[in-house]
Amino acid sequence: MHQSRVLRERVAGQSAMAAVVGAQATAPPLGRLARIFGVSPLTMEARAHYRGALGELLVGDALENLGPTWDVLHDLPLEQSVVDHLLIGRAGVFTVRAANYGRNDVTVDGPAVVVGGEQRDDISCAAAEAAEVSRLLTDAAGKPVRVRPLLVVVDPQRLTIKVPAAGVRVISSRELASVLAHAPRTLTGEEVALVSDLADLGSTWPAAESGAATAQKLDTQKLHRDFGTIRSSVSDSVVRRVLWGASATLVVYVAVCCVIAALVTVVVSSS
């Protein structure tokens, strides 16, 4: 019986990019003034996925550059979620969840990730994803397959591990390559090949086999182009807002200087 092997064709950030492109497809075009003043072109729905897509793309690029000793699959569908990246090598099998909180201070306090005083549930989500992937790969292999979760914080201002999370390693994207390069070997070459082969099978992932989206091949090149167009528009809007902000600051600075000069002139004249 032919086994579906469409999983390897999936790209980093595929689901998030598709969600952004889909949300933007029905968005009305911005007016001329909105474009001039740098109003974001993203709809509220698209914003919910945009930052995540950028984070997954950055982490995906880092994983693809690890070299031939690692096998990487992206955007694997689970029953209730998606695994951002699955990493298989001599150091073991890892799920990699990308968390993009922007350029903020991030603190890990046991089971919680705290960003700007707000708690996030990414640690528990990462643990649940790894457990489900382990169960699916174990069922497919007919023997236990250990899967360890990594939570990768994308380019934070600072990452502080106040209390380590139990069972989930939290690292910054800047540490990713180094951490994996120094990870001790736990699998033989044959075990790596077996897990890689099973991970590539659609039958290993029931959510992929039952999903209507797998009925037709996704044009990932078009997806990248469409997302790239949106990304360029967002970047342009950010640049325009920065320029307007800088202009406003300059105007205020010049005005303050003029007021001070006028006051000095009055004081000198009256003395």
C-alpha positions in Angstrom: 0.0 0.0 0.0 1.3 3.5 -0.9 2.3 5.5 2.1 1.8 9.3 1.9 5.0 11.3 2.4 3.8 14.9 2.1 5.0 15.8 5.6 8.6 16.6 4.4 7.1 19.1 1.9 5.7 21.3 4.7 7.7 24.4 5.4 8.6 26.4 8.6 5.7 28.6 9.7 3.4 27.1 7.1 0.2 27.2 9.2 0.9 30.6 10.6 1.8 32.1 7.2 -1.3 30.6 5.7 -3.4 32.1 8.5 -2.0 35.5 7.9 -2.4 35.3 4.1 -6.0 34.0 4.5 -6.9 36.8 7.0 -5.4 39.5 4.7 -7.2 38.1 1.6 -10.5 39.8 2.5 -8.9 42.9 4.1 -9.9 46.2 2.5 -7.0 48.1 1.0 -5.6 51.0 3.1 -6.5 54.5 2.0 -3.8 56.9 0.9 -3.6 58.8 4.2 -3.4 55.6 6.1 -0.5 54.5 4.0 1.3 57.8 4.3 1.0 57.8 8.1 2.1 54.2 8.4 -1.0 52.5 9.6 -0.4 48.8 9.8 -2.0 46.9 6.9 -2.6 43.8 9.2 -6.1 42.9 10.3 -6.7 42.0 13.9 -6.9 38.3 12.9 -3.7 38.5 10.9 -1.8 40.2 13.8 -2.6 37.2 16.0 -0.5 35.0 13.7 2.0 37.4 12.1 4.6 37.5 14.9 4.4 33.8 15.4 5.1 33.2 11.7 8.2 35.4 11.9 9.5 33.5 14.9 8.9 30.1 13.2 10.7 31.3 10.1 13.7 32.5 12.1 14.0 29.3 14.1 13.3 27.2 11.0 16.3 28.8 9.2 18.5 28.1 12.2 17.5 24.5 12.3 18.0 24.0 8.6 21.6 25.3 9.0 22.5 22.7 11.6 23.9 20.5 8.9 23.3 17.0 7.5 23.6 15.3 10.9 20.1 16.6 11.8 16.8 15.8 10.1 14.2 18.6 10.4 10.5 18.6 9.7 8.2 21.6 10.1 4.6 22.4 11.0 3.5 18.9 11.8 -0.3 18.7 12.6 -1.5 17.3 15.9 -5.0 16.8 17.1 -5.4 20.2 18.7 -2.2 22.0 17.7 0.8 22.1 15.4 4.4 21.2 16.2 6.5 24.1 14.9 9.5 21.9 14.2 10.6 18.3 14.8 14.3 17.7 15.1 15.9 14.2 14.8 19.6 13.5 15.3 22.1 11.5 17.2 21.4 13.6 20.3 17.8 12.5 20.2 14.3 13.6 19.1 13.1 17.1 20.0 10.0 19.1 19.4 10.9 22.8 19.0 8.3 25.4 19.9 9.1 28.9 18.8 7.9 31.7 21.1 8.2 35.2 19.7 7.5 37.8 22.4 9.3 40.6 20.6 12.3 42.5 22.1 11.3 42.1 25.7 12.7 40.7 28.9 11.5 37.2 29.4 11.6 35.3 32.7 11.1 31.6 33.2 9.6 31.0 36.7 9.0 27.2 36.9 6.0 26.3 34.8 5.4 29.9 33.7 7.0 32.2 31.2 6.6 35.8 32.3 6.7 38.7 29.7 6.0 42.2 30.9 4.3 40.9 34.1 2.1 38.6 32.0 2.2 34.8 32.3 2.3 32.7 29.1 1.4 29.0 28.8 4.1 28.1 26.2 5.9 25.7 28.6 2.8 23.6 29.2 2.0 23.7 25.5 5.6 22.6 24.6 5.4 19.7 27.1 2.0 18.5 25.8 3.2 18.6 22.1 6.3 16.6 22.9 4.1 14.0 24.8 1.7 13.7 21.9 4.6 13.3 19.3 6.2 10.7 21.5 3.0 8.7 21.7 2.5 8.9 17.9 6.1 7.9 17.1 6.0 5.1 19.7 2.8 3.7 18.1 4.4 3.9 14.7 7.7 2.3 15.8 6.2 -0.3 18.0 8.7 0.6 20.7 9.2 3.7 23.0 10.5 6.8 21.3 11.5 9.5 23.7 10.8 13.1 22.6 12.2 16.1 24.5 10.6 19.5 24.2 12.6 22.7 23.5 11.0 26.1 23.9 13.0 28.6 21.9 12.4 32.3 22.7 13.0 34.3 19.6 15.6 37.0 20.0 14.6 38.4 23.5 16.1 41.5 25.0 17.1 39.2 27.9 16.1 35.7 29.0 16.3 34.9 32.7 15.9 31.4 34.1 14.6 32.2 37.6 13.4 28.7 38.2 14.0 26.1 35.5 10.9 24.5 33.9 10.4 20.9 34.8 10.8 18.7 31.7 11.1 21.6 29.2 14.3 23.3 28.3 13.9 27.0 27.5 16.6 28.7 25.5 16.9 31.8 23.3 17.2 31.5 19.6 20.8 32.8 19.8 21.7 29.7 21.9 20.0 27.1 19.8 22.8 26.0 17.5 25.3 25.9 20.4 23.0 23.9 22.7 22.3 21.3 20.0 26.0 21.1 18.9 27.0 20.2 22.5 24.1 17.8 23.2 25.3 14.2 24.0 24.5 11.4 21.7 21.6 9.2 22.7 20.6 7.4 19.4 22.4 5.2 17.0 22.5 6.0 13.3 19.9 3.2 12.7 17.6 4.6 15.3 17.8 8.1 13.8 17.0 6.6 10.3 14.0 4.7 11.7 12.5 7.7 13.5 13.1 10.0 10.5 11.4 7.5 8.2 8.4 7.2 10.4 8.2 11.0 11.0 7.9 11.4 7.2 4.9 9.1 6.9 1.4 10.7 6.8 0.0 7.7 8.6 2.1 8.5 11.6 0.1 11.7 12.0 -3.6 11.0 12.0 -4.5 14.7 11.9 -2.5 15.1 8.7 -4.2 12.0 7.1 -7.7 13.2 8.0 -7.2 16.9 7.2 -8.8 18.2 4.1 -5.8 20.4 3.5 -3.7 17.3 2.5 -6.1 16.4 -0.3 -4.2 18.9 -2.5 -0.6 19.9 -2.6 0.0 23.4 -1.1 2.0 25.7 -3.3 4.6 26.7 -0.7 6.4 29.0 -3.1 3.2 31.0 -3.6 2.6 31.0 0.1 6.1 32.5 0.7 5.5 35.1 -2.0 2.2 36.2 -0.6 3.5 36.3 2.9 6.6 38.2 1.7 4.4 40.8 0.1 2.5 41.3 3.3 5.8 41.4 5.3 7.1 44.1 3.0 3.9 46.2 3.5 4.2 45.8 7.3 7.9 46.8 7.2 7.1 49.9 5.1 4.4 50.9 7.6 6.9 50.5 10.5 9.5 52.7 8.7 6.9 55.4 8.0 5.8 55.4 11.7 9.4 55.7 12.8 10.0 58.6 10.4 6.9 60.4 11.5 7.8 59.8 15.2 11.4 61.2 14.5 9.9 64.2 12.7 7.6 64.9 15.5 10.4 64.7 18.0 12.5 67.0 15.9 9.7 69.5 15.7 9.2 69.5 19.4 13.0 69.9 20.0 13.2 72.9 17.6 10.2 74.4 19.2 11.6 74.0 22.7 15.0 75.5 21.5 13.1 78.5 20.1 11.2 79.1 23.3 14.4 78.9 25.3 16.2 81.3 22.9 13.3 83.7 23.2 13.3 83.5 27.0 17.1 84.1 27.1 16.7 87.1 24.8 14.0 88.6 27.0 16.1 88.1 30.2 19.2 89.6 28.5 17.2 92.5 27.2 15.7 93.3 30.6 19.0 93.1 32.5 
